[in-house]
């Protein structure tokens, strides 16, 4: 399969209050983003355990997005987004050590009123993963 034919599987963990709202508004506004992005709505990105991300990769995701509220007081649960950012940055280092690389995981911050940013983020991320190719764990026993 060539890179042109490869359609990456992307899992996007989106916080209920902001990123999911931006994704929903993108849809109702008829903005187009890659159809291979699968959204998982979570109460807050601060609730995402690194095991959730690792499970997504184990189950075949080629890339994982964590999208939460804006920084600097934008989180509806005070600082869940900042806690998530620390976990995601630490997890990126671990992904590098197991051979997946840190580029397959990304965190974005947005408000519910930013559908254009949601579309831009998931589109650019999908293009990056398409260039990287398939998740090497996909075919591991």
Secondary structure, DSSP 8 states (H G I E B T S, - for coil): --TTT----EEEEEETTTHHHHHHHHHHTT----TTEEEEEES-GGG--HHHHHHHHHTT-SEEEEEE--TTT--TTSSHHHHHHHHHHHHHHHHHHTTS-GGGEEEEE--TT-HHHHHHHHHHHHHHHHHH-S-TTTT--
